[in-house]
């Protein structure tokens, strides 16, 4: 705290105490409450060796029958409330708390089966990256192609550094570094394109690796590992992937009223577009129109248009060809 007469009583009581940031005290973590001037400091195992960590689990559904617990980092007693909850025995291992409220709930066994299948399909097209990077469009991304370009999305990730939760300051620094890197790469690309315009012959003599013909950000995810120290766990990747897919599923069912009855090949193509493209399936209006017209007429003309409109710019030829093949396998037998 600021340790002055403006500090709220409850906040003054927390001065110097250690909290799990994923289960904050009443009012939220330092600085989150209205006009709060408090700040959090990273946990130092040596400095706080004998200080109690305060964890208030009363607000979580799975712990609602438990009262707030105080324990030291030397070890925890084991608790259970009607066999619903076991509290971790290691105070520095807060994974039980970190993911207690991050579990994706499927609405039916059928939905779970479909979304798990789609997660496997996504994994074949999107590399699993545990740190934030810029995709080929310059958007900040992580995990299985999850777009976290806006700060509001980026900060919601449970980032870690060397196995511990990253502080908000560390997360903001990582985000700002990527934003700055994006501006730098765009500036270098613009300067190179200006050089190409002014001196086309000199540009043509440059090594292919220096021409950046594929755009300013086409370096591959591995390139950005050197610019950040925050990472995302596999559990967090799975959580955000399934959350993404659940939202995609809702959009697809609204767009295609008979979506659940369609062949799996069509579902895979529709999910891939919705998951991968900015604006999702609804930015593919011509594809949607061709699909609906084909379903009414079974016309080869509309079918060919649907194949044509499934093409995505910025996606590999292999991925586009696979989409066409899936649509042919799904509906080729229906063509008049």
N, C-alpha and C positions, 0 to 999 in steps of 0.2 A: 504494500500500500504506500501511499504518499506520506503516511504517518503525521497527518495534520488534523485539525479540528473538523475538516470537511469529510473525513472518512466515515462511512456508515458503520454503525456498531457491529453488524454481522460480518462486514468485510474486515474490520480491525481484528476480530476474533480469529480470522484465517491467516493473519500475517505470519509468514514463515512456515506454514503447514504444507504438507505434501498431499496433493490430490491426483487422482487418475483423471486425465483430461477428457477421457471418453465417458466418464460418469461424473460430471461436475457437481458442485454443491448447489444449493438453491440459488437461483438467479443466474446460473451459468458460470463459465470459466472467467478468470480475471479479464476485465475490459469488455465483457459482453453485456453486462447489465446496463440499464439506462444511465448515461453520464458517468459510468464507472471509470476511474482513473488507474485502477490496479493493473498490474501486469504479471505475467507468469515467467518463471525462470526455468531452464532445462533441469531435469532431475540429475543430481550429482550423487552417485552412490556413496562416495566417501564422505561428502559434506553432510548428507542426511542419513547416515548409517543407522542411527538410533532414533530418528524422528518417526512418529507414527504417520502412516498414510491414511487419509480419511476417505472412505468410499461409502457414499449414500446410495444404496441399491433400492430404496423403497419406492422410487418412481418407475422402476422397470416392471413390466407385467410378470416376468418369470420370477422376480424376487419380491413381489408385493407383500408377502407375508413376513418378510424379514425386516428388522429394524436396522438403522445405520450401524456400521461396524467400524471400530478402530483397531488397527493391527500394526505391528512393526514389520520392517523388512526382514527380520530374522526368521520369520515363519508365521504361518497362519493356522488357526484351528480349522477343522473341517466342519462346515455347517450344512444342514439340509432342512428344508421346510416342506413337510409332507412329500419328501422324496423328489421335490421339483427342482432343487438347486444345490449344487456343490460349489463352494467357494474355493478358488485356486489356492494351493498351499504355498506358492512362491509369490511374494509381493511384487517382484519385478516382472513376473510373467502375467500380463493382464489380458491375454488373448481371450479368456473366458468372458471378460467384460467387454472387450473391444467388439466382439461379434455377437454379443447377447441380443442387441437390438438391430442387427444387420442381416438377419436371416430372411431370405426371400420366401414368401408364402405363396405356393401355387394354389390356384382356385379349384383344381380338379386333377385327378390322376392323368386324364387325357392331356391337359395343358402341360403338366410336368413332363410327360413323355415327349410331347412335341417340342417343347423348349429345350430339353436336354439334347434332343436330336439336332436342333438348330444350332445349339452351342458347339456341337461337334463339327457341324458344317462350317460355322464361322471360323473355328480353330484351324481348318484346312486352308482358309483364304487369308486370315489375319494372323501374323506372327504374334506370339504372346510376349509382350515387352513389359518388364517390371519397373521401368522408370519413365518419366515423361519425355516426349520427343515431339518434333514437328513432322507431320505427315507430308506427302508430296504437294498438298495444297497450302502448307504453312500453318495448319491447325494443330494446336497442342493436343496430344493424344497419349493414351497409355493402355496397358492391358491388352485385350483382344480388339484393338481398333476403337476403343471408347473415346469419343470426342469430349474433351474437358477444356475446350479453348477459353471459355469465360471463367473469370476468377471465382464466380459463385459456384461453378461446377468443380473447379480445380481444388478448392479448399475443402470440399466435402469428402474428398478421398482420405482414407486413413493412411497417410504416408508414414514411412519408417526410415530411420537412419541407424545402421548397424544394429538392427533388431529392436530398437526402442522407438516409441512414438515421436515423430518430428514435432517441434514446436511450431506455433503459427508463424513466428518470425522466420523460421527456417523454410517453411512451406512458401511463404510470400517471396522470400529471396529466390527460391528455385523457379517460381513462376515468373518473376521479374527478369531473371537471367534468360529464360526462354523467349520472352517478349523482346528483350534487347537483341538476342541472337537472331530472331526473325527479322527485325529491322535492319540489322547489319547485313544479313544474307540478301535481303531485298535490295538494299542500296548497292551492294557489290554487283548484283545481277543487272540492275538498271544501268550502272556505269559500263558494264560489259556490253550491253545491248547498244548503248550510245557509241561505244568504240566500234562495234560492228557496223553501225550505220555510217560512221564517218570514215572508217578505214576497212572496207570489206575484204580487201586482199590480205591485209595483215591479220585480220580475224580468221580468215580461211586457213592461214598458215599455222594457227595455234594448235597444240595437241588437242585431241578430241575431249580429253578429260577436263580441259580448261574452258570449253565452249559453253557448257551448261545449257545444251539444247533442250533438255527436259524440264527446265525451269529452275528457279532459285533455291528450292528446298528439297530437291531430289537426291539426298545424300544417303538415305536409308536410316533406320532407327538407331543402329549401332553407333553412328557418328555422334549422336547427342549424349551418349553415356558419359562422356568426358566433361560435360557442362553441368552435371547435377550429382548430388549425393543422396537424394531421397528415392525410396523404392516403394513398391506396392506388393503386398503379400498375395499368394495364390488365392487365399480365401476372399480377399478384397476384390481381386480380379473376377472371381466367380460371382460374387455378389453384384457387381456393377454390370457384368455381362447379362445375367439373368434379369436384372431390373430393366436394362435396355431392351431385352427381348420381350419382356412382358408388355412394355409400352408399345413396342413395335407390333405385337400381336393384336393389341386393342385397335391400333390404327388400321391394320390390314383387315380386320373383321368389319370395321366401319366402311372401308373403301370397297371391299368385295363382300356383299351380303351373304354369299354362299361359300365363303372362304374355307370353312372347315370341311366341306364335302369335296374339295378339289384334290387332284392328285398331288402326291408329295413333291414331285418335280416342280410344279408350279409354286407350291408353298415355299420351296427352297429359293427359287428365283425372286419371289416377292419379298421374302425376308432379307435376302442379300441386298436388294435395292434399298429397302427401308433402313437397314442397318448401316449401309455403307455410304449412301448418297446424302449430301446436304439437302435438306428439304424432304427427304424420304420419298416414298412411293407417290405422294401427291404432287411431286414436281415432275412426274412422268405421266402427265395428262394424256398424251397421245397413246402411250402404252395401255393405260386404263381403258381408253375409248376403244382401241383395237380389240382388246380382250373382251369387253362387253359385247361388241358387235359380232365377234367370232362366236361367242357362246350362243348368240341368238340365231346366227345364220350358218355356222360351220363353213363359212366361205374361205377358200384358199387365199383370196385377196386380203381379207382381214387377218388371217393367220400369218401371212408373210409380213404384214405391217406390224403385228405384235412382235415378231422376231426382230424386225428392224429397230423398233422403238425400245427393245430391251437393252440395246447397246449403251454402254456408259463410257463417257470420255474420262480419261485418267485412270481407267481400270485396265489391267493386262488383257491382251488378246486371248490368252488362255481362259481367263475368268469369263470373258464375254462369250467365247465359244461354248464353254460349259453350260452357260445359261441357255443358249439357243438349243443345245442338245437336250437339255432337260425339258424344255418346252415342246420340242418335237416328240420326245418319248411320252410326254403327258397327253398331248392332244393330236398327234399326227394321225391316229386312227379315226379321228372324228371328221376329217376334212372331206367335204363333198367332192 
